[in-house]
Amino acid sequence: MWPTLPVCALLLLPSLAVRAADKPNETVIQMTVQPMAAPKPALKYRLLPELREMNPGNPIQGYLTSYMQRDTYFAGNIILSDPKKNADEEKWQAMPLKNLPLKEMQFYRTNFGLRLADSAARLDNPDWQLLLRLKRDGVNVMLPDVQALRRLAGALQIRFRMEIAERHFDEALSTAKTMLAMSRHLGEHPLLIGNLVGLAIGNLSLNTVDEMIQQPGCPNLFWALTDLPIPFVDLRKAFQGERVVAEAELTGLDDREPMNERQLHKVVNRLAYLAKAGIFEESEARKEEATWRQWLESRSGNKEHVRAARKRLSVARAPADAAKIASFPPLQIVLLDEKRNMEIQRDEQIKVLALPYWQARRVLESIPPIPKDKKTPFMQLLYGSNILTKYPMRQARLDQRIGLLRCVEALRIYAAEHDGKLPEKLDDIRLPLPVDPVTGKSFSYKVEDKKAHLLGKPLPPFRIRYEVTIGK
């Protein structure tokens, strides 16, 4: 895909309340929880702002205003670029709740910047104001706001943990709403990098919900979790945005009229520029550009290939267009044929985005990998081969995590009704339990040594397993 897409995969991994498992691909979350009945009213607690909390406005501007307060909103004249301050924040995000220096952290409760983030999360019309820039700038569009929100979420998580440690659950749930609303708003971002950061913030929030559920007196969140939308972060708008970016890079490629040499030269130069985008060694950049131009020259100079491509385009278009296509020069034919092939390959994957992952997965797994000799430079520039299948998987990881937490809370309800005992099987719980989004079937469950083991089907590169003990 294009240069802004790569995001550190570690952003998407649970980082708190875990230990290394015996199996390298498994993350084990060990929890000791209290029996706790469901609240009454059932939706007394929620994990996203509800309508009565909302106000009209664009939350994105509010988040960015909040982020711009970072130099002053934490501790007066102490700025976040200070190495010691950054180190403190990293420690506070990871250290056990009981060790948090709560007196030192009180400014997270009262600071103006984080309150701005709370207000922003309760605005109803997220607009990233990127569409015109995507159409104009293509791969060169600047996205500083996305990582700004990721860092802002880290500060909110520190406040969230502090509120949990103090057993101020109402305040903690309010912060959870802010973080999860921010995650959802990143689902409205028109590029995949925004969605990935949204998924990361969602996982960061659930890491802390894991901690909260283990605290004595924490209310039961089964119905609050059930009330969350699934998929929690929708990828469809971002995939449409990626299409806008690709088309912006092909603006000069005409599919209606024959192009002259100057017009074609301009398109080729633009694609050659993309061929070396992201390559830091100048010699390698020249090599990439040369490879792209050589490939294009060999294709357009191959009469048999041009004849077959022209035929494919004629069949795909209305019969009246056949005569017009016959007048297109070879280079134009090759470029249009490659564009169409890219769109076919891409849509074979993104056509399933509206399906539950367990259904989409079957379709995605049935798509044969693109042979090496078919991975053309054109496709690699504007499509990224089979990389698109990875994003629904990351989406499903977060949804699977929400489902597993629902099951944990169902165990707490069952224990409250059965003298602290765990059910022998999930079917013993008289609640509408979720299915594993990866399989469409129940989560795996067993009880060993008075400990419940909950897990779903692995989603590479790891699997999450909850080990739940009912405390007194």
Secondary structure as the mmCIF struct_conf table of DSSP 4:
data_model
#
loop_
_struct_conf.conf_type_id
_struct_conf.id
_struct_conf.beg_label_comp_id
_struct_conf.beg_label_asym_id
_struct_conf.beg_label_seq_id
_struct_conf.end_label_comp_id
_struct_conf.end_label_asym_id
_struct_conf.end_label_seq_id
TURN_TY1_P TURN_TY1_P1 PRO A 3 THR A 4
HELX_RH_3T_P HELX_RH_3T_P1 ALA A 9 LEU A 12
BEND BEND1 LEU A 13 LEU A 13
BEND BEND2 LEU A 16 ALA A 17
STRN STRN1 ARG A 19 ALA A 20
BEND BEND3 ASP A 22 LYS A 23
TURN_TY1_P TURN_TY1_P2 PRO A 24 ASN A 25
STRN STRN2 GLU A 26 VAL A 33
HELX_LH_PP_P HELX_LH_PP_P1 ALA A 37 PRO A 39
BEND BEND4 LYS A 40 PRO A 41
TURN_TY1_P TURN_TY1_P3 ALA A 42 LEU A 43
BEND BEND5 LYS A 44 TYR A 45
BEND BEND6 LEU A 47 LEU A 48
HELX_RH_3T_P HELX_RH_3T_P2 LEU A 51 GLU A 53
STRN STRN3 ASN A 55 ASN A 55
BEND BEND7 PRO A 56 GLY A 57
HELX_RH_AL_P HELX_RH_AL_P1 PRO A 59 MET A 68
TURN_TY1_P TURN_TY1_P4 GLN A 69 PHE A 74
STRN STRN4 ALA A 75 ALA A 75
TURN_TY1_P TURN_TY1_P5 GLY A 76 ASN A 77
STRN STRN5 ILE A 78 ILE A 78
TURN_TY1_P TURN_TY1_P6 LEU A 80 SER A 81
BEND BEND8 ASP A 82 ASP A 82
HELX_RH_AL_P HELX_RH_AL_P2 PRO A 83 ALA A 94
BEND BEND9 MET A 95 MET A 95
HELX_RH_3T_P HELX_RH_3T_P3 LEU A 97 ASN A 99
TURN_TY1_P TURN_TY1_P7 LEU A 102 GLN A 106
HELX_RH_AL_P HELX_RH_AL_P3 PHE A 107 THR A 110
HELX_RH_AL_P HELX_RH_AL_P4 PHE A 112 ALA A 120
TURN_TY1_P TURN_TY1_P8 ALA A 121 ARG A 122
STRN STRN6 LEU A 123 LEU A 123
BEND BEND10 ASP A 124 ASP A 124
HELX_RH_AL_P HELX_RH_AL_P5 LEU A 131 ASP A 137
HELX_RH_3T_P HELX_RH_3T_P4 GLY A 138 ASN A 140
HELX_RH_AL_P HELX_RH_AL_P6 PRO A 144 ALA A 165
TURN_TY1_P TURN_TY1_P9 GLU A 166 ARG A 167
HELX_RH_AL_P HELX_RH_AL_P7 PHE A 169 LEU A 186
TURN_TY1_P TURN_TY1_P10 GLY A 187 GLU A 188
BEND BEND11 PRO A 190 LEU A 191
HELX_RH_AL_P HELX_RH_AL_P8 LEU A 192 ILE A 213
TURN_TY1_P TURN_TY1_P11 GLN A 214 GLN A 214
BEND BEND12 GLN A 215 GLN A 215
TURN_TY1_P TURN_TY1_P12 PRO A 216 GLY A 217
HELX_LH_PP_P HELX_LH_PP_P2 CYS A 218 ASN A 220
HELX_RH_AL_P HELX_RH_AL_P9 PHE A 222 THR A 226
TURN_TY1_P TURN_TY1_P13 ASP A 227 ASP A 227
BEND BEND13 LEU A 228 LEU A 228
BEND BEND14 ILE A 230 VAL A 233
HELX_RH_AL_P HELX_RH_AL_P10 ARG A 236 GLU A 249
TURN_TY1_P TURN_TY1_P14 LEU A 250 GLY A 252
BEND BEND15 ASP A 255 GLU A 257
HELX_RH_AL_P HELX_RH_AL_P11 GLU A 261 ALA A 275
TURN_TY1_P TURN_TY1_P15 LYS A 276 GLY A 278
BEND BEND16 GLU A 281 GLU A 281
HELX_RH_AL_P HELX_RH_AL_P12 GLU A 282 SER A 300
TURN_TY1_P TURN_TY1_P16 GLY A 301 GLY A 301
HELX_RH_AL_P HELX_RH_AL_P13 LYS A 303 ALA A 316
BEND BEND17 ARG A 317 ARG A 317
HELX_RH_3T_P HELX_RH_3T_P5 PRO A 319 ASP A 321
HELX_RH_AL_P HELX_RH_AL_P14 ALA A 322 ALA A 326
TURN_TY1_P TURN_TY1_P17 SER A 327 SER A 327
BEND BEND18 PHE A 328 PHE A 328
HELX_RH_AL_P HELX_RH_AL_P15 PRO A 330 ILE A 350
TURN_TY1_P TURN_TY1_P18 LYS A 351 ALA A 354
BEND BEND19 LEU A 355 LEU A 355
HELX_RH_AL_P HELX_RH_AL_P16 TYR A 357 SER A 366
BEND BEND20 ILE A 367 ILE A 367
HELX_LH_PP_P HELX_LH_PP_P3 PRO A 368 PRO A 371
HELX_RH_3T_P HELX_RH_3T_P6 LYS A 372 LYS A 374
HELX_RH_AL_P HELX_RH_AL_P17 PRO A 377 LEU A 382
TURN_TY1_P TURN_TY1_P19 TYR A 383 TYR A 383
TURN_TY1_P TURN_TY1_P20 SER A 385 ASN A 386
HELX_RH_3T_P HELX_RH_3T_P7 ILE A 387 THR A 389
HELX_RH_AL_P HELX_RH_AL_P18 LYS A 390 GLU A 417
TURN_TY1_P TURN_TY1_P21 HIS A 418 GLY A 420
HELX_LH_PP_P HELX_LH_PP_P4 LYS A 421 PRO A 423
BEND BEND21 GLU A 424 LYS A 425
HELX_RH_3T_P HELX_RH_3T_P8 LEU A 426 ASP A 428
BEND BEND22 ILE A 429 ILE A 429
BEND BEND23 LEU A 431 LEU A 431
HELX_LH_PP_P HELX_LH_PP_P5 LEU A 433 PRO A 434
STRN STRN7 VAL A 435 VAL A 435
HELX_LH_PP_P HELX_LH_PP_P6 ASP A 436 ASP A 436
TURN_TY1_P TURN_TY1_P22 PRO A 437 THR A 439
BEND BEND24 GLY A 440 LYS A 441
STRN STRN8 SER A 442 SER A 442
HELX_LH_PP_P HELX_LH_PP_P7 PHE A 443 PHE A 443
STRN STRN9 SER A 444 GLU A 448
TURN_TY1_P TURN_TY1_P23 ASP A 449 LYS A 450
STRN STRN10 LYS A 451 LEU A 455
STRN STRN11 LEU A 459 LEU A 459
TURN_TY1_P TURN_TY1_P24 PRO A 460 PRO A 461
STRN STRN12 PHE A 462 PHE A 462
STRN STRN13 ARG A 463 ILE A 470
#
